[in-house]
Amino acid sequence: MEYMTPEKIVELFKEKFNGSIINSKIEIKTAGLKKNNYSLIWIEIEVKDFKEAVNLLCTIQFPHFSIISDNDIGEEIKLTYHFSLYYGEKSQEISLNLATSLPKNNLKILSITDLIPGAQISEREIKEMLGVTIEGLPDLSNIFLPKDFPKDVYPLRKDETGAVKMVNKEEEVKKVE
Amino acid sequence: MNKKTYSIPIGPVHPSLKEPMTFNFEIYGERIEKVNLAPGDNHRGIEFMGRQRNPIQIIYLAERICGICSAAHPFAFCQAVENAAGIEVPERAQYIRVIIAELERIHSHILWAGVAAHELGFDSVLYLSWRAREEVLDLLEYLTGNRINYGIFMIGGVRRDISEEQLPRIRETLEYYKDIYGKIEDIFLNDPTIAFRTKNVGVLTKEDALHLCAVGPTTRASGIKKDVRQDQPYSAYADLNVEAITPDVFSGEVNGDVYDRIIVRLLELVQSIQIIEQCLDNMPSGEIIAEKKLVKLLNQLKKAKGEGVGRVEAPRGECIHYVKLNESELPEVWKARAPTYNNLMTWVPMLIDQQIADIPIVIASIDPCIACMDRVTILNKNNGQKSMLTKKDLHELSVQKTRRITP
């Protein structure tokens, strides 16, 4: 198998989504006495091209999907999808973290489960914990929150819809019957 | 013919599952037609709690995500913070971290072997293997002070050194495991009953494992050579030669069944012993922590800005933590993902078309760790009504209990 260098991968993304890449960086980390290197790629992309970017990633190699991490930064929610490429070979793996920001008035993103079925649980978690609409994801029940969990509380948000109220005055929050 | 299916719920509390998780099966005759998973019965909101604590406090919270992976989570979390803040870990600390992580793998895999035997109805093997597990727990207690929740990880290194006098005790325990490994292998891999119950049961194809992003021994047993220690060697693993173990090393073929998962875990026992021996031989001398004074470390973290990922191969697979520091006392984001999270989905293809009697062993075969909530449901027997205890009720009940004990 031919391996692309991290620089090449970033270039490929830049070439394809020229205007939409907000920023990108390559991080090199070392470990052990021998100071062996491994690299991480961080790419931030506009949400309109996000799905296509995951598609491009799948053409390099079927990526390993780890998790979606969330960050409520006031007006926007930033989602970072953590992938890795070139697993299965000694010291070849590259971590690729693909981030995108969704404005709070339009919390919508396309589901990637048609490309990577393993992302379903993480997408469902983001849906119930942050209230992000995942387009194309079948409407399944809550995965981590109880079935009667109040509909307007999103535990991992930092604004007024967050879970602070639940923690301090649980009996005042209206539950779903 | 009218094909009528029946539904069987298993869980949240069931004799064959040690942890709370609900499965709803659609059964036709003895065969499983459909599987619905409903986790969340034990979700404790750890990430929410962690986002209100400083990084050093989170280490101890991360350690308590799971009682078995109590080295993997703090290991991954410390790495994430170190990567975010640009802290270099001294080499000696990297070696100590790996030794603790591998000792944990030995105890976790033997624990699993016992549970697997129990699910097959082979309870004498459960007792014998858990007896064998005591030795490594004693060693962990000797090295760290605790049997579980070791409390040895710290951002920038470890809290306790391994001294020259402690080495013979470590080697003694490793010799003990080398001695009994033959017996363990003989019981699990040569016993006709175990082979009969586990071969061609709960098969996960290579393609499914890849598409569902399975991790750890579950994916390796399906023939994917995926192991963070090999793919992206972190810490002292960069100096060692770790290779992902697939079942064909032992049996010459990959079936992706429960039997293959047993092979992978048992071979990893031997691998862990070798890794610890290599670490003991090559361990450099020097400092064990980058910054000894915790107040100074906290101040440094308070000024740090950046994001970092920590990945660790836990006994059950890849464990990943993401941390974002933004010049404040609390981290802006802390995301933790345990290996079972990714392995959940693999239960569906494994269980379809299997027999009811095979449910326990197939479920146990991915070594689930459903360490994930927070409520008690009370069912009134007279009218069948359900009610939940809130935080306020639980607090009142505990006050009442304390008054009863100490009037």
Contacts between the chains, C-beta under 8 A, distances in Angstrom:
chain1	res1	chain2	res2	distance
A	27	B	83	7.9
A	29	B	83	6.6
A	30	B	238	7.8
A	31	B	94	7.0
A	31	B	233	6.2
A	31	B	234	5.2
A	31	B	235	5.6
A	31	B	236	7.5
A	31	B	237	7.2
A	31	B	238	4.0
A	32	B	91	7.1
A	32	B	94	6.4
A	32	B	233	7.1
A	32	B	235	6.9
A	32	B	236	5.3
A	32	B	237	7.1
A	32	B	238	3.1
A	32	B	239	4.1
A	33	B	91	5.2
A	33	B	236	7.6
A	33	B	238	8.0
A	33	B	239	5.2
A	33	B	282	7.6
A	33	B	284	6.1
A	34	B	238	6.0
A	34	B	239	5.3
A	35	B	238	7.7
A	36	B	233	6.2
A	36	B	238	3.9
A	36	B	239	7.7
A	38	B	232	4.8
A	38	B	233	7.3
A	38	B	234	7.6
A	40	B	309	6.7
A	42	B	307	7.6
A	62	B	210	5.9
A	62	B	211	7.5
A	64	B	213	5.7
A	64	B	226	7.1
A	65	B	213	4.7
A	66	B	213	7.5
A	66	B	311	7.8
A	66	B	318	6.8
A	66	B	320	4.8
A	66	B	337	6.4
A	66	B	342	7.3
A	67	B	320	6.0
A	67	B	322	7.3
A	67	B	335	6.4
A	67	B	337	4.2
A	67	B	341	7.4
A	69	B	322	4.4
A	69	B	333	6.1
A	69	B	335	3.8
A	70	B	333	7.1
A	70	B	335	7.2
A	71	B	324	6.4
A	71	B	332	6.4
A	71	B	333	4.7
A	80	B	322	7.0
A	82	B	309	6.5
A	82	B	320	6.4
A	82	B	322	6.7
A	84	B	231	7.5
A	84	B	232	7.4
A	86	B	231	7.5
A	87	B	226	4.9
A	87	B	231	4.5
A	88	B	224	6.6
A	88	B	225	4.5
A	88	B	226	5.6
A	88	B	231	6.7
A	88	B	244	7.3
A	89	B	225	7.9
A	89	B	230	8.0
A	89	B	231	6.9
A	90	B	230	5.7
A	90	B	231	7.5
A	90	B	233	8.0
A	90	B	243	7.5
A	91	B	230	7.9
A	91	B	231	7.4
A	91	B	232	7.1
A	91	B	233	6.0
A	91	B	238	7.8
A	92	B	231	6.8
A	93	B	228	7.7
A	93	B	231	3.6
A	93	B	232	4.0
A	95	B	232	7.0
A	95	B	309	6.2
A	95	B	311	7.3
A	97	B	309	6.9
A	116	B	211	7.1
A	116	B	213	6.7
A	117	B	211	5.0
A	117	B	212	5.8
A	117	B	345	7.2
A	118	B	211	6.3
A	118	B	212	4.3
A	118	B	213	3.1
A	118	B	214	7.4
A	118	B	342	6.4
A	118	B	345	6.1
A	119	B	213	7.4
A	120	B	345	6.5
A	121	B	341	6.4
A	121	B	342	7.8
A	121	B	344	5.9
A	121	B	345	6.4
A	122	B	341	7.8
A	141	B	38	7.4
A	142	B	40	6.6
A	143	B	38	7.9
A	143	B	39	6.2
A	143	B	40	6.0
A	144	B	39	6.7
A	144	B	40	4.3
A	144	B	43	4.5
A	144	B	372	6.9
A	144	B	373	7.6
A	145	B	40	6.4
A	145	B	43	7.2
A	146	B	40	6.9
A	146	B	373	7.4
A	146	B	375	6.8
A	155	B	45	6.5
A	155	B	48	5.6
A	156	B	47	6.9
A	156	B	48	6.6
A	163	B	45	7.5
A	163	B	48	6.1
A	167	B	391	7.7
A	170	B	390	4.7
A	170	B	391	5.3
A	170	B	392	6.8
A	171	B	390	5.9
A	171	B	392	6.2
